[in-house]
Amino acid sequence: MKQLKISELNKLISNQVNNLVNLEVEGEISEWKMFGGKTFYFKLKDEKSSVSAMTNIFQLSNWRDFEEGMLVRTTISVKFNQSKGNLYAWVEEMAPSGEGALKIAIEKLKKRLLAEGLFSQERKRSLVRYPHKIGLITSRDGDAIKDFKKIINARAGGLEIFFYPVRVEGKDSVREITEAFTFFNNFKESLDAIVIIRGGGSIENLHAFNDEKTARCIAGSRFPVVCGVGHENDISLCDLCADVRASTPSNAAELLVEDQVYTVSIINTSISNIGKNIKIKIAGDIQYLSTINIPISSALKSAIGNKMSLIREISSTLQYFKSKFKNIEQQINQFVDSIKRIISYKFDLSNQSLRQTSAFLNSVSPKNIMSMGYSVVKDEKRQIIKSSGQLKLNSIINTYFYEGSIQAKVEKKEV
């Protein structure tokens, strides 16, 4: 066998180890330390063995949830440092594992979100009393969507539901739920609410509803959010961030829409009360009018008589002014006719003057004179030549006729 150098051995090991990627590993965090404000060095161990591990805050957005002694589920790739001969696990994803670890992580995250005001009642919005359009986020399968739709259809038919199916537990659940909120927040329709629901389960099954990304999506939603998770006593972080918390998917439907039968009964009662009040009001008014009918009748007759007398006086006055206005109208028409005649006379004089001026200008027009056989001579600088004394022999001249022009050279001149 060929004798290997250490560097060759390490390279051989590295080539083999680098094929170990995307491994799902569970272990307890030990010796958890941060260096340089961004890199974590620690160990993952079980009851028999341990392995060195590292990651950074850019890889793990939830790094604040972890502490020493916590049991975690990780996705790792095995790395081998050829120069130092060190083997370590590079952690790509990490989440608390087991009820104890999950409760610790949830409590730490809860304190941070509370300090930021994400649970504050002041930022929560009320639901529309009679919604028309809602976005629904839940699993395509399971009882949650069936229970929700059953209550909705029984209480308020005609509600338009836009459904976005997601996984509500498992590795991809957080990603799919956040994508659903992004979709609805960029939705072309204006929604009255977004509803996210699922059935009950253990704290491990409800991990997606205690995740920081999911909680922030709900808190930052463009539309009010109803969260209905059918768990037992524990309240999820999504419940605390939502505008309205429902105990179950069915309760979410009950909180979202009022019962049609109840609504109709309220309307009927209101109509009945309005009818009774109107009848009582009319009866009272009739009784009151009957007691004041005689004095009112006498007063009305007197008032009407006075008004009729005033109307007759006004009518007589209007007739007088009507005759005055008619005389003024005749005077105005005569004045307008006089003005029209004067304008017409002035217009004819102006036309005659214009025609005479035009004839004179045409008679003295250079073009008109040239039509009788005259021409214009210019030198090379386009200056008009009035005398042969302005020219020299061999000068170039341009002669312009009524129609066309020629260029010539001076070969002889007489002064």
C-alpha positions as CSV (number, residue, x, y, z in Angstrom):
1,M,0.0,0.0,0.0
2,K,1.1,3.6,-0.8
3,Q,2.1,5.5,2.3
4,L,-0.1,8.6,2.7
5,K,0.9,12.0,3.9
6,I,-1.4,13.6,6.6
7,S,-2.7,16.1,4.1
8,E,-3.5,13.3,1.7
9,L,-5.3,11.4,4.4
10,N,-7.3,14.4,5.4
11,K,-8.2,15.1,1.8
12,L,-9.4,11.5,1.5
13,I,-11.5,11.8,4.6
14,S,-12.9,15.2,3.5
15,N,-13.9,13.8,0.1
16,Q,-15.9,11.0,1.9
17,V,-17.4,13.2,4.6
18,N,-18.5,16.0,2.3
19,N,-21.2,13.6,0.8
20,L,-23.0,13.6,4.2
21,V,-25.5,16.4,3.6
22,N,-29.1,17.2,4.7
23,L,-29.0,14.8,7.6
24,E,-31.8,15.0,10.2
25,V,-30.2,14.8,13.6
26,E,-31.7,15.2,17.1
27,G,-29.5,16.0,20.1
28,E,-29.0,18.2,23.2
29,I,-27.2,21.5,23.0
30,S,-24.1,21.6,25.1
31,E,-21.4,24.3,25.5
32,W,-23.5,26.9,23.6
33,K,-21.3,30.0,22.9
34,M,-21.4,32.9,20.5
35,F,-18.2,34.4,19.1
36,G,-17.9,37.7,17.2
37,G,-21.6,38.5,17.7
38,K,-22.6,36.2,14.9
39,T,-21.1,32.7,15.0
40,F,-22.2,29.9,17.4
41,Y,-19.9,27.0,18.5
42,F,-21.5,24.2,20.5
43,K,-21.9,20.4,20.8
44,L,-24.8,18.2,20.0
45,K,-24.9,15.1,22.2
46,D,-27.0,12.2,23.4
47,E,-26.5,9.9,26.3
48,K,-23.5,8.1,24.5
49,S,-21.8,10.5,22.1
50,S,-21.3,14.1,21.0
51,V,-20.3,16.0,17.9
52,S,-18.9,19.5,17.5
53,A,-21.2,21.9,15.7
54,M,-21.4,25.4,14.5
55,T,-23.7,27.8,12.7
56,N,-24.4,31.6,12.6
57,I,-27.2,34.1,13.1
58,F,-27.7,34.5,9.3
59,Q,-28.4,30.7,9.0
60,L,-30.7,30.6,12.0
61,S,-33.2,33.4,12.2
62,N,-34.6,31.8,15.5
63,W,-31.2,31.6,17.2
64,R,-32.6,33.6,20.2
65,D,-34.9,30.6,21.1
66,F,-32.0,28.2,22.0
67,E,-30.0,27.7,25.2
68,E,-27.7,25.1,26.7
69,G,-29.4,21.8,27.7
70,M,-32.2,22.2,25.2
71,L,-33.2,19.2,23.0
72,V,-33.3,20.2,19.4
73,R,-34.0,18.8,15.9
74,T,-31.5,19.8,13.3
75,T,-30.7,19.6,9.6
76,I,-26.9,19.3,9.2
77,S,-24.1,18.8,6.7
78,V,-20.9,17.1,8.0
79,K,-17.7,19.2,7.3
80,F,-14.1,18.3,7.7
81,N,-11.3,20.8,8.2
82,Q,-8.4,19.4,6.3
83,S,-5.7,21.7,7.8
84,K,-6.7,20.9,11.4
85,G,-8.1,17.5,11.0
86,N,-11.4,18.5,12.8
87,L,-14.8,17.1,11.9
88,Y,-17.9,19.2,12.8
89,A,-21.6,19.5,11.9
90,W,-22.7,22.6,10.1
91,V,-26.2,23.3,11.3
92,E,-28.5,24.6,8.5
93,E,-31.9,24.4,10.4
94,M,-32.6,23.9,14.1
95,A,-35.9,23.7,16.1
96,P,-36.7,22.8,19.7
97,S,-37.6,19.2,20.2
98,G,-39.8,17.8,22.9
99,E,-42.4,19.6,25.0
100,G,-40.0,21.0,27.5
101,A,-37.7,22.5,24.9
102,L,-40.6,23.9,22.9
103,K,-42.1,25.5,26.0
104,I,-38.8,27.2,26.8
105,A,-38.4,28.5,23.3
106,I,-42.0,29.7,23.0
107,E,-41.8,31.5,26.3
108,K,-38.6,33.3,25.2
109,L,-40.2,34.3,21.9
110,K,-43.4,35.4,23.7
111,K,-41.5,37.8,25.9
112,R,-39.7,39.4,22.9
113,L,-43.0,39.8,20.9
114,L,-44.8,41.2,24.0
115,A,-42.0,43.8,24.4
116,E,-42.5,44.8,20.8
117,G,-46.2,45.4,21.3
118,L,-47.4,42.7,18.9
119,F,-50.0,41.5,21.5
120,S,-51.3,45.0,22.3
121,Q,-55.1,45.4,22.3
122,E,-54.7,48.9,20.8
123,R,-53.4,47.6,17.5
124,K,-56.1,45.0,17.1
125,R,-59.0,45.7,14.7
126,S,-62.7,44.9,14.9
127,L,-64.4,42.6,12.4
128,V,-66.9,43.7,9.9
129,R,-70.4,42.8,11.2
130,Y,-71.6,41.5,7.8
131,P,-68.5,40.3,5.8
132,H,-68.7,39.5,2.1
133,K,-65.2,38.2,1.2
134,I,-62.7,36.3,3.4
135,G,-59.4,34.5,2.8
136,L,-59.2,31.1,4.4
137,I,-55.8,29.5,5.3
138,T,-55.8,25.8,6.5
139,S,-55.2,22.3,5.4
140,R,-57.1,20.9,2.4
141,D,-57.8,17.7,4.3
142,G,-59.0,17.4,7.9
143,D,-62.0,18.3,9.9
144,A,-61.1,22.0,10.4
145,I,-62.2,23.2,7.0
146,K,-65.3,21.0,7.1
147,D,-66.4,22.3,10.5
148,F,-65.7,25.9,9.4
149,K,-67.7,25.7,6.1
150,K,-70.6,23.9,7.8
151,I,-71.1,26.7,10.3
152,I,-70.6,29.4,7.7
153,N,-73.2,27.9,5.3
154,A,-75.7,27.4,8.1
155,R,-75.4,30.9,9.5
156,A,-74.8,33.1,6.4
157,G,-75.1,31.7,2.9
158,G,-73.5,33.7,0.0
159,L,-70.2,34.5,1.7
160,E,-67.4,34.4,-0.8
161,I,-64.4,32.4,0.5
162,F,-61.0,32.5,-1.1
163,F,-59.2,29.3,0.0
164,Y,-55.4,28.9,0.2
165,P,-54.4,25.3,1.2
166,V,-51.3,24.8,3.4
167,R,-49.7,22.3,5.6
168,V,-50.5,23.2,9.2
169,E,-47.8,21.0,10.7
170,G,-44.5,19.6,9.7
171,K,-41.3,21.0,8.2
172,D,-42.8,23.0,5.4
173,S,-45.8,24.4,7.4
174,V,-44.3,27.7,8.4
175,R,-43.1,28.5,4.9
176,E,-46.5,27.7,3.3
177,I,-48.4,29.7,5.9
178,T,-46.2,32.8,5.4
179,E,-46.6,32.4,1.7
180,A,-50.4,32.3,2.1
181,F,-50.4,35.6,4.1
182,T,-48.1,37.2,1.4
183,F,-50.6,36.1,-1.3
184,F,-53.7,37.5,0.5
185,N,-51.9,40.7,1.5
186,N,-51.2,41.3,-2.2
187,F,-54.7,40.1,-3.3
188,K,-56.6,42.0,-6.0
189,E,-59.8,41.8,-3.9
190,S,-60.4,43.8,-0.7
191,L,-61.0,41.2,2.0
192,D,-63.1,41.7,5.1
193,A,-60.9,39.2,7.1
194,I,-58.3,36.5,6.8
195,V,-59.0,33.3,8.8
196,I,-56.4,30.7,9.8
197,I,-57.6,27.5,11.4
198,R,-56.5,24.0,12.3
199,G,-57.6,21.2,14.6
200,G,-56.1,20.4,18.0
201,G,-52.8,18.7,18.6
202,S,-49.8,18.5,20.9
203,I,-47.4,21.4,21.4
204,E,-45.1,19.7,18.8
205,N,-47.9,19.6,16.2
206,L,-48.7,23.2,16.9
207,H,-45.1,24.4,16.3
208,A,-46.1,26.4,13.1
209,F,-48.5,28.5,15.2
210,N,-45.8,29.3,17.7
211,D,-43.2,30.2,15.1
212,E,-41.9,33.8,14.9
213,K,-42.4,34.1,11.2
214,T,-46.0,33.1,11.4
215,A,-46.7,35.3,14.3
216,R,-45.2,38.4,12.6
217,C,-47.2,37.6,9.4
218,I,-50.4,37.7,11.4
219,A,-49.4,40.9,13.3
220,G,-48.5,42.7,10.1
221,S,-51.5,41.6,8.0
222,R,-53.2,44.1,5.8
223,F,-56.6,42.7,6.7
224,P,-58.0,41.7,10.2
225,V,-57.0,38.1,11.2
226,V,-59.1,35.5,13.0
227,C,-57.1,32.6,14.4
228,G,-59.0,29.5,15.3
229,V,-56.8,26.6,16.6
230,G,-58.6,23.7,18.3
231,H,-56.0,23.1,21.0
232,E,-56.7,22.7,24.7
233,N,-55.6,25.3,27.3
234,D,-52.4,26.7,25.8
235,I,-52.8,29.8,23.8
236,S,-50.5,30.0,20.7
237,L,-48.4,33.0,19.8
238,C,-50.6,33.3,16.6
239,D,-53.7,33.6,18.9
240,L,-52.1,36.5,20.7
241,C,-51.1,38.3,17.5
242,A,-54.4,37.8,15.8
243,D,-57.1,40.5,15.9
244,V,-59.6,38.0,17.1
245,R,-58.9,34.7,18.8
246,A,-61.3,31.7,18.4
247,S,-61.2,28.6,20.5
248,T,-61.9,26.2,17.5
249,P,-62.4,26.4,13.7
250,S,-66.2,26.3,14.3
251,N,-66.0,29.1,16.8
252,A,-64.0,31.1,14.2
253,A,-67.0,30.8,11.8
254,E,-69.4,31.8,14.6
255,L,-67.4,34.9,15.5
256,L,-67.0,35.9,11.8
257,V,-70.7,35.9,10.9
258,E,-74.0,36.3,12.8
259,D,-76.7,33.6,12.6
260,Q,-79.2,34.4,9.8
261,V,-82.1,33.3,12.0
262,Y,-81.0,35.6,14.8
263,T,-80.4,38.5,12.4
264,V,-83.9,38.1,10.8
265,S,-85.5,38.0,14.2
266,I,-83.8,41.2,15.2
267,I,-85.0,42.9,12.0
268,N,-88.6,41.6,12.5
269,T,-88.6,42.8,16.1
270,S,-87.3,46.3,15.0
271,I,-90.0,46.5,12.2
272,S,-92.7,45.6,14.7
273,N,-91.5,48.2,17.2
274,I,-91.3,50.9,14.5
275,G,-94.9,50.1,13.4
276,K,-96.2,50.3,17.0
277,N,-94.4,53.6,17.6
278,I,-95.9,55.1,14.4
279,K,-99.4,54.1,15.3
280,I,-99.1,55.6,18.8
281,K,-97.6,58.8,17.3
282,I,-100.5,59.1,14.7
283,A,-103.2,58.5,17.3
284,G,-101.7,61.2,19.6
285,D,-101.4,63.7,16.7
286,I,-105.1,63.1,15.7
287,Q,-106.3,63.6,19.2
288,Y,-104.2,66.8,19.5
289,L,-105.5,68.2,16.2
290,S,-109.1,67.6,17.1
291,T,-108.7,69.8,20.1
292,I,-107.3,72.8,18.1
293,N,-109.3,72.3,14.9
294,I,-111.8,75.2,15.3
295,P,-109.4,78.0,16.3
296,I,-106.9,76.9,13.6
297,S,-109.7,76.8,10.9
298,S,-110.7,80.4,11.8
299,A,-107.1,81.6,11.8
300,L,-106.4,79.9,8.4
301,K,-109.5,81.6,6.8
302,S,-108.3,85.0,8.0
303,A,-104.8,84.4,6.9
304,I,-105.9,83.2,3.4
305,G,-108.1,86.2,2.9
306,N,-105.2,88.6,3.7
307,K,-102.9,86.7,1.3
308,M,-105.5,86.8,-1.5
309,S,-105.8,90.6,-1.1
310,L,-102.0,91.0,-1.2
311,I,-101.9,88.8,-4.4
312,R,-104.4,91.0,-6.2
313,E,-102.3,94.1,-5.4
314,I,-99.2,92.5,-6.6
315,S,-100.9,91.4,-9.8
316,S,-102.0,95.0,-10.6
317,T,-98.5,96.3,-10.0
318,L,-97.0,93.6,-12.3
319,Q,-99.4,94.6,-15.1
320,Y,-98.2,98.3,-14.9
321,F,-94.5,97.3,-15.1
322,K,-95.3,94.9,-18.0
323,S,-96.6,97.8,-20.2
324,K,-93.5,99.9,-19.2
325,F,-91.2,97.1,-20.2
326,K,-92.9,96.7,-23.6
327,N,-92.2,100.4,-24.5
328,I,-88.6,100.0,-23.4
329,E,-88.3,96.9,-25.6
330,Q,-89.5,98.8,-28.7
331,Q,-87.0,101.6,-28.1
332,I,-84.2,99.2,-27.8
333,N,-85.1,97.4,-31.0
334,Q,-85.2,100.8,-32.9
335,F,-81.8,101.7,-31.5
336,V,-80.3,98.3,-32.5
337,D,-81.6,98.7,-36.1
338,S,-79.9,102.2,-36.4
339,I,-76.6,100.7,-35.2
340,K,-76.8,97.9,-37.8
341,R,-77.4,100.5,-40.6
342,I,-74.4,102.6,-39.5
343,I,-72.1,99.5,-39.3
344,S,-73.2,98.4,-42.7
345,Y,-72.4,101.8,-44.3
346,K,-69.0,102.0,-42.6
347,F,-68.2,98.4,-43.8
348,D,-69.0,99.3,-47.4
349,L,-66.7,102.4,-47.2
350,S,-63.9,100.3,-45.8
351,N,-64.2,97.7,-48.6
352,Q,-64.1,100.4,-51.3
353,S,-61.0,102.0,-49.8
354,L,-59.3,98.6,-49.5
355,R,-60.0,97.8,-53.2
356,Q,-58.5,101.2,-54.3
357,T,-55.3,100.7,-52.2
358,S,-54.9,97.2,-53.5
359,A,-55.1,98.4,-57.2
360,F,-52.5,101.1,-56.5
361,L,-50.0,98.7,-54.8
362,N,-50.4,96.2,-57.7
363,S,-49.6,99.0,-60.2
364,V,-46.3,99.9,-58.5
365,S,-45.4,96.2,-57.8
366,P,-41.8,95.4,-59.1
367,K,-43.2,92.2,-60.5
368,N,-45.8,94.0,-62.5
369,I,-43.2,96.4,-63.9
370,M,-40.9,93.5,-64.9
371,S,-43.8,91.9,-66.8
372,M,-43.5,94.9,-69.3
373,G,-40.0,93.9,-70.2
374,Y,-37.9,95.4,-67.5
375,S,-35.3,93.4,-65.6
376,V,-33.1,93.7,-62.4
377,V,-29.3,93.2,-62.4
378,K,-27.4,92.2,-59.3
379,D,-23.7,91.6,-58.6
380,E,-22.2,88.6,-56.9
381,K,-23.0,90.1,-53.5
382,R,-26.6,90.4,-54.6
383,Q,-26.4,94.2,-54.7
384,I,-28.7,95.9,-57.3
385,I,-26.6,97.5,-60.2
386,K,-28.0,100.9,-61.1
387,S,-25.0,102.0,-63.3
388,S,-22.4,100.3,-65.5
389,G,-19.8,102.2,-63.5
390,Q,-20.4,99.9,-60.6
391,L,-19.1,96.9,-62.6
392,K,-15.6,95.8,-63.7
393,L,-14.7,93.7,-66.7
394,N,-15.1,90.0,-66.1
395,S,-17.5,90.6,-63.2
396,I,-20.2,88.1,-62.7
397,I,-23.7,89.5,-62.8
398,N,-27.2,87.9,-62.3
399,T,-30.1,89.3,-64.3
400,Y,-33.7,88.6,-63.1
401,F,-36.6,88.7,-65.5
402,Y,-40.3,88.5,-64.9
403,E,-39.9,84.8,-65.4
404,G,-36.5,83.2,-64.6
405,S,-33.0,84.6,-64.4
406,I,-29.5,84.3,-66.0
407,Q,-25.9,84.6,-64.9
408,A,-23.4,86.4,-67.2
409,K,-19.8,87.8,-67.4
410,V,-19.1,91.5,-68.2
411,E,-16.9,91.6,-71.3
412,K,-17.6,95.2,-72.4
413,K,-19.1,98.3,-70.7
414,E,-20.0,101.8,-71.6
415,V,-20.4,104.6,-69.1
